[in-house]
């Protein structure tokens, strides 16, 4: 069982590395596309009609890939203000509770924000 889990962890590590490389390649490609658009628009006085939609799609994908790798590696943005307010000897600061309540509170805040947007309009 432990060997299986190690092999799964190694496979997921390779997938994360691939996602990180894809995110980096997407960033470089988006920069090249926007640079080509600026060149065509201001130097050649002609515009590439496909450059902006493609750049926006690439940006969405490399943000998703980068965020997924960031969450896996623990580098993603997080709000841990409550951890500084709660006393250290409290059982709420222990890892199992923190690992459970942090995503739950994030989902609750996201759900509340989405509900307010839907209720009051965008």
FILUM-470376 format. One line per 8 residues: number of its first residue (from 1); for each residue x negated, y negated, z negated of N, C-alpha, C, O. Coordinates in steps of 0.05 Angstrom, whole numbers, plus 5000, padded with zeros to 4 digits. Atoms other than C-alpha are relative to their C-alpha. Example, Ala and Ser with C-alpha at 12.3 -4.5 7.8 and 13.67 -1.06 7.14 Angstrom:
BEGIN
1> 4982 5024 5000 4754 5090 4844 4982 4976 5000 4961 4976 4987; 5016 5024 5001 4727 5021 4857 5015 4978 4986 5005 4956 4982
***
This chain:
BEGIN
1> 4984 5024 5000 5000 5000 5000 4983 4975 5000 4989 4956 5014; 5018 5023 5002 4944 4952 4982 4985 4996 5027 4981 4973 5035; 5013 5002 4974 4908 4967 5048 5019 4988 5021 5011 4972 5037; 4980 5011 4981 4972 4952 5086 5003 4970 4996 5005 4955 5015; 4997 5029 5006 4980 4885 5050 4975 4984 5009 4978 4962 5019; 5024 5014 4991 4907 4867 5065 5000 4997 5030 4992 4976 5041; 5000 5002 4971 4916 4883 5139 5021 4980 5009 5017 4966 5029; 4980 5020 4993 4980 4842 5141 4989 4972 4995 4994 4954 5011
9> 5011 5026 5006 4944 4784 5107 4979 4992 5021 4978 4968 5029; 5019 5006 4979 4888 4788 5158 5013 4993 5026 5005 4974 5040; 4985 5006 4975 4937 4789 5216 5013 4973 4998 5013 4957 5017; 4988 5026 5004 4973 4729 5187 4979 4978 5001 4985 4956 5010; 5022 5019 4999 4907 4694 5179 4992 4994 5029 4986 4971 5036; 5006 5004 4971 4892 4705 5253 5022 4984 5014 5016 4967 5031; 4978 5015 4988 4961 4679 5272 4998 4971 4991 5003 4953 5007; 5003 5028 5010 4949 4617 5228 4977 4986 5015 4979 4963 5022
17> 5023 5012 4985 4881 4605 5262 5008 4994 5028 5001 4973 5039; 4990 5005 4973 4914 4612 5330 5019 4976 5001 5017 4959 5019; 4982 5023 5001 4969 4563 5310 4985 4974 4996 4992 4953 5008; 5016 5024 5004 4916 4514 5286 4986 4991 5026 4984 4968 5032; 5013 5006 4975 4879 4519 5352 5020 4989 5020 5014 4971 5036; 4979 5010 4982 4944 4510 5391 5008 4971 4993 5013 4955 5010; 4993 5027 5009 4960 4448 5349 4978 4981 5009 4984 4959 5019; 5022 5017 4991 4891 4419 5364 5000 4996 5030 4995 4974 5039
25> 4999 5002 4970 4897 4434 5438 5024 4983 5008 5021 4967 5027; 4977 5017 4994 4966 4402 5439 4994 4971 4995 5003 4954 5010; 5008 5028 5005 4938 4339 5407 4982 4989 5021 4986 4966 5030; 5018 5009 4979 4882 4335 5457 5015 4996 5027 5010 4977 5041; 4985 5002 4975 4929 4348 5515 5019 4976 5000 5022 4962 5020; 4982 5023 5001 4979 4296 5491 4984 4974 5003 4993 4956 5017; 5017 5024 4997 4923 4245 5485 4992 4996 5029 4991 4974 5039; 5008 5002 4972 4900 4261 5556 5024 4991 5017 5021 4975 5036
33> 4976 5007 4984 4972 4255 5583 5006 4970 4996 5012 4956 5015; 4994 5029 5005 4983 4187 5549 4978 4983 5013 4985 4961 5023; 5021 5015 4987 4915 4163 5574 5004 4999 5030 5000 4978 5043; 4995 5000 4971 4933 4184 5645 5024 4982 5006 5024 4968 5027; 4977 5018 4996 5000 4148 5638 4992 4971 4999 5001 4955 5016; 5010 5027 5001 4965 4084 5617 4984 4993 5025 4988 4971 5036; 5016 5004 4976 4916 4090 5675 5018 4996 5024 5015 4977 5039; 4982 5002 4976 4971 4102 5726 5017 4975 4999 5022 4963 5019
41> 4982 5022 5002 5016 4048 5699 4986 4973 5004 4996 4956 5018; 5013 5026 5000 4966 3991 5691 4978 4997 5021 4973 4974 5029; 5021 5002 4980 4911 4007 5741 5011 5005 5028 5007 4990 5046; 4989 4993 4974 4948 4041 5798 5028 4988 5005 5039 4990 5027; 4973 5012 4998 5014 4004 5785 5021 5020 5008 5040 5013 5023; 4981 4979 4995 5052 4069 5789 5003 5016 4974 4984 5018 4958; 4995 4987 5026 5084 4108 5732 5004 5030 5004 5017 5039 5024; 4994 4971 5001 5084 4183 5717 5026 5004 4985 5027 4998 4961
49> 4973 4998 5013 5157 4199 5702 5001 5023 4980 5018 5024 4963; 5000 4976 5017 5140 4265 5667 4983 4997 4975 4983 5015 4958; 5021 5001 5021 5086 4240 5619 5012 4996 4972 5004 5010 4954; 4990 5006 5026 5127 4212 5562 5016 5024 4988 5012 5031 4965; 4986 4977 5012 5176 4271 5554 4982 5023 4993 4985 5036 4973; 5019 4978 5006 5119 4321 5558 4984 4993 4975 4979 5011 4959; 5015 5008 5023 5079 4282 5507 5016 5003 4974 5006 5011 4954; 4983 4997 5023 5138 4280 5459 5004 5029 4993 5004 5037 4969
57> 4997 4971 5005 5150 4355 5467 4975 5012 4988 4976 5027 4969; 5026 4990 5011 5076 4369 5455 4996 4991 4971 4987 5006 4954; 5003 5010 5027 5076 4325 5394 5017 5016 4980 5008 5022 4959; 4983 4984 5018 5135 4363 5364 4988 5027 4995 4988 5036 4972; 5012 4974 5003 5101 4429 5376 4975 5000 4983 4972 5017 4965; 5024 4999 5017 5034 4410 5347 5005 4992 4972 4990 5000 4954; 4993 5006 5027 5067 4380 5287 5011 5025 4986 5004 5030 4963; 4990 4976 5012 5105 4444 5275 4978 5021 4994 4978 5032 4972
65> 5022 4981 5005 5043 4487 5283 4982 4991 4977 4975 5007 4960; 5018 5010 5021 5001 4442 5239 5014 5001 4973 5000 5007 4953; 4986 4999 5026 5055 4439 5185 5001 5029 4990 4998 5034 4966; 4999 4972 5008 5061 4515 5185 4973 5009 4988 4972 5022 4968; 5027 4993 5010 4986 4523 5176 4995 4985 4974 4983 4996 4955; 5003 5015 5024 4986 4468 5124 5014 5012 4976 5003 5012 4954; 4985 4987 5022 5039 4503 5083 4985 5026 4992 4983 5031 4968; 5014 4975 5006 5001 4569 5088 4975 4995 4984 4969 5010 4965
73> 5026 5005 5013 4935 4539 5067 5003 4982 4975 4984 4979 4960; 4996 5016 5024 4966 4494 5013 4992 4971 5004 4988 4957 4984; 5008 5028 4995 4948 4428 5047 5024 4983 5008 5020 4959 5014; 4977 5015 4992 5018 4406 5063 5008 4980 4979 5002 4984 4955; 4991 5020 5019 5048 4344 5031 5019 5012 4979 5036 5028 4986; 4981 4991 5021 5082 4356 4965 5003 4978 4979 4985 4962 4976; 4995 5020 5021 5112 4315 4910 4999 5015 4973 5018 5030 4967; 5003 4986 5025 5087 4341 4843 5001 4981 4977 4987 4985 4957
81> 4997 5020 5021 5107 4281 4801 5011 5013 4974 5002 5007 4952; 4989 4987 5023 5148 4325 4755 4980 5016 4984 4982 5019 4960; 5021 4985 5014 5087 4367 4738 4984 4983 4981 4973 4993 4962; 5015 5018 5017 5054 4306 4708 5018 4990 4977 5007 4981 4956; 4982 5010 5020 5116 4287 4668 5006 5022 4979 5008 5016 4955; 4994 4977 5018 5130 4356 4638 4976 5006 4983 4954 5008 4994; 5024 4993 5017 5085 4374 4578 4987 5025 5010 5000 5043 5021; 5016 4977 4990 5030 4424 4593 5008 5026 4987 5006 5047 4999
89> 4993 4975 5014 5053 4474 4541 5028 5010 5007 5035 5032 4998; 4973 4992 4992 5122 4478 4572 4998 5024 5019 4979 5026 5035; 5000 4977 4982 5140 4543 4607 5007 4992 5028 5003 5008 5047; 4993 5009 4973 5165 4502 4666 4976 4994 5017 4978 4993 5042; 5024 5006 4985 5094 4486 4686 4985 5025 5009 4966 5024 5024; 5013 4976 4992 5075 4559 4694 5005 5006 5029 5025 4996 5040; 4999 4996 4972 5064 4584 4764 5026 5012 5011 5036 5003 5031; 4975 4988 4988 5126 4629 4774 5023 4979 5001 5037 4979 5021
97> 4979 5020 4999 5173 4572 4755 4995 4979 5021 5012 4970 5036; 5008 5021 4981 5135 4521 4796 5003 5010 5028 5013 4995 5045; 4997 4989 4973 5134 4566 4857 5029 5003 5007 5036 5002 5031; 4971 4997 4994 5209 4575 4851 5014 4973 5002 5030 4969 5020; 4985 5025 5001 5232 4505 4833 4990 4979 5020 5006 4962 5028; 5010 5020 4981 5188 4465 4880 5014 5002 5027 5024 4981 5036; 4985 4999 4975 5218 4491 4945 5030 4996 4997 5043 4984 5014; 4971 5004 5005 5288 4492 4914 5006 4970 4998 5026 4961 5009
105> 4995 5029 5003 5283 4419 4894 4996 4985 5027 5010 4966 5032; 5004 5012 4974 5255 4401 4963 5024 5005 5018 5033 4986 5032; 4976 4994 4984 5314 4436 4996 5024 4984 4990 5040 4975 5007; 4977 5016 5011 5363 4401 4949 4998 4971 5009 5018 4959 5016; 5003 5028 4991 5334 4333 4966 5005 4997 5030 5017 4978 5038; 4995 5001 4972 5334 4348 5040 5030 5003 5006 5041 4988 5023; 4971 4997 4996 5406 4372 5037 5016 4976 4992 5035 4968 5006; 4987 5024 5009 5427 4311 4998 4996 4977 5021 5015 4963 5028
113> 5006 5021 4980 5393 4265 5049 5016 5005 5026 5027 4987 5037; 4984 4993 4976 5426 4302 5108 5029 4995 4995 5043 4985 5013; 4972 5004 5006 5493 4299 5074 5007 4970 5000 5027 4962 5010; 4996 5029 5000 5486 4224 5063 5000 4989 5028 5015 4971 5035; 5001 5009 4973 5466 4214 5135 5026 5007 5015 5037 4990 5030; 4976 4991 4987 5526 4254 5159 5024 4985 4990 5042 4978 5005; 4977 5013 5012 5574 4220 5111 5002 4970 5008 5023 4960 5014; 5001 5029 4995 5552 4148 5124 4992 4993 5029 4991 4970 5036
121> 5008 5005 4972 5529 4156 5196 4971 4994 5002 4958 4985 4983; 5028 5005 4996 5461 4151 5225 4996 4972 5008 4973 4964 5013
***
